[in-house]
Amino acid sequence: MENIAPQLDLFTRLEIAIEERNEAAEAFDVFKQDAVMAHAPAAGAEPAVTSEDAADAAAGEVDDFNAEVNALLQGATDAELAGAYDQSGGEVGNPVAEALLGEIKRREGRA
């Protein structure tokens, strides 16, 4: 079956990936805090999954989403970057706008 759904634009894909990365980073912080505050289990009663395990998984997700963001930025054309930056409004503090501007500046420095 052919996928006829429209493809998301660069801005939207970046927005999703950055939000997912931020959620994974927040989960990492929560799980690490839980691991620090948790009491050691009684001998022989160790849980199957610990907060430390969950924190490691969340950290892996952060890395995966960072890689996705980088791939989106590096795979975009200059025109796509400029269009997505315009769509972001160029707001300071907007992580999508800042990621796009960083890639635009990186390319300008390379030229």
HELIX and SHEET records of a PDB file:
HELIX    1   1 LEU A   10  MET A   37  1                                  28    
HELIX    2   2 SER A   51  GLY A   75  1                                  25    
HELIX    3   3 ASP A   78  SER A   88  1                                  11    
HELIX    4   4 PRO A   95  ARG A  110  1                                  16    
END                                                                             
